[in-house]
Amino acid sequence: MSFLRPEAKAELWRWREVLGGIAVALIGLWLVAGPGLLLAIPGYALILAGVIFVWIGG
């Protein structure tokens, strides 16, 4: 049993790279907003990777 209609599932599958890139960028933003420089450095890398995923997927 599927919770999504086939059309909605097809659209989500089409935009999977963009949605994944947004998720990666949000995790990076969460790390940058957190305390300390130690987590901010990989956070900036994740934000950059997320932007690249969105650009390639879009």
Buried (B, 14 or more C-beta within 10 A) or exposed (E): EEEEEEEEEEEEEEBEBBBBBBEBBEBBBEBBEEEEEEBBEBBEEBBEBBBEBBEEBE
